[in-house]
Amino acid sequence: MLQTIFAVGFVSVVCYVIAFLRFARRFPQLYPELWRTLGCPEAFGLRGQSTYLAVVLGLESKAPLQALQQVRREMVVMRILLGLTLLAFILAATMTG
């Protein structure tokens, strides 16, 4: 059972990274003005990753979710994967003590 939970967590992390890199590659192409407003974040830097995560979670006030119609599906997928990962690792942590 515990191996299954870890496998689900690992697979969801891998899928999240793939979705994140796709989002980070498409975002500057689809929204160049918004990308400049956010400070031109790079996907591989810590600042860029935290900025993109804030955009995906809807916490960035400079990037309203209503303006991001073309990447809405990717954002929903990343939110689901983050929730699944968090749930899997919390469940694994409580099972192992």
C-alpha positions as a printed Julia matrix, in Angstrom:
97×3 Matrix{Float64}:
  0.0    0.0     0.0
  2.78   2.41    0.93
  4.64   1.7    -2.32
  1.49   2.54   -4.26
  1.13   5.85   -2.46
  4.77   6.73   -3.14
  4.34   5.7    -6.78
  1.3    7.95   -7.15
  3.21  10.83   -5.56
  6.24  10.29   -7.79
  4.21   9.98  -10.99
  2.21  13.1   -10.17
  5.44  15.05   -9.51
  6.86  13.95  -12.88
  3.63  14.9   -14.65
  3.61  18.25  -12.83
  7.17  19.03  -13.92
  6.29  18.23  -17.54
  3.15  20.4   -17.38
  5.06  23.2   -15.64
  7.82  23.29  -18.24
  5.23  23.32  -21.02
  3.38  26.17  -19.3
  6.61  28.11  -18.72
  7.56  27.73  -22.38
  4.14  28.79  -23.72
  3.45  31.64  -21.28
  5.94  34.17  -22.75
  4.78  33.36  -26.28
  1.07  33.77  -25.52
  1.27  36.7   -23.12
  4.42  38.75  -23.87
  3.17  41.94  -22.16
  2.16  40.08  -19.02
  5.46  38.21  -19.05
  7.34  41.53  -19.08
  5.08  42.88  -16.32
  6.02  39.9   -14.15
  9.72  40.66  -14.64
 10.49  38.15  -17.43
 10.8   35.11  -15.12
 12.86  32.15  -16.29
 11.53  28.64  -15.72
 14.76  27.25  -14.26
 15.43  29.98  -11.7
 13.96  29.91   -8.22
 12.36  33.32   -8.66
 10.82  32.25  -11.96
  9.47  29.02  -10.55
  7.86  30.79   -7.61
  6.4   33.45   -9.93
  4.9   30.87  -12.27
  3.56  28.88   -9.31
  1.89  32.03   -7.97
  0.35  32.6   -11.42
 -0.92  29.02  -11.61
 -2.41  29.16   -8.11
 -3.98  32.55   -8.78
 -1.95  34.34   -6.11
 -0.24  36.81   -8.47
 -2.22  40.06   -8.56
 -0.49  41.21  -11.76
 -1.81  38.16  -13.64
 -5.58  37.77  -13.14
 -6.94  34.33  -13.98
 -9.54  35.82  -16.31
 -6.77  37.08  -18.6
 -5.18  33.63  -18.97
 -7.83  31.86  -21.05
 -5.43  30.06  -23.4
 -3.56  28.25  -20.61
 -6.5   27.63  -18.28
 -6.56  23.88  -18.91
 -2.85  23.52  -18.13
 -3.31  25.54  -14.96
 -6.16  23.27  -13.8
 -4.08  20.15  -14.54
 -1.14  21.56  -12.54
 -3.41  22.4    -9.6
 -4.84  18.88   -9.59
 -1.37  17.34   -9.78
 -0.11  19.52   -6.92
 -3.08  18.52   -4.79
 -2.62  14.84   -5.6
  1.09  15.03   -4.76
  0.42  16.8    -1.49
 -2.26  14.29   -0.54
 -0.04  11.3    -1.42
  2.92  12.55    0.59
  0.79  13.55    3.6
 -0.85  10.11    3.55
  2.55   8.42    3.29
  3.91  10.55    6.15
  1.01   9.66    8.43
  1.28   5.95    7.56
  4.99   5.82    8.33
  4.62   7.73   11.57
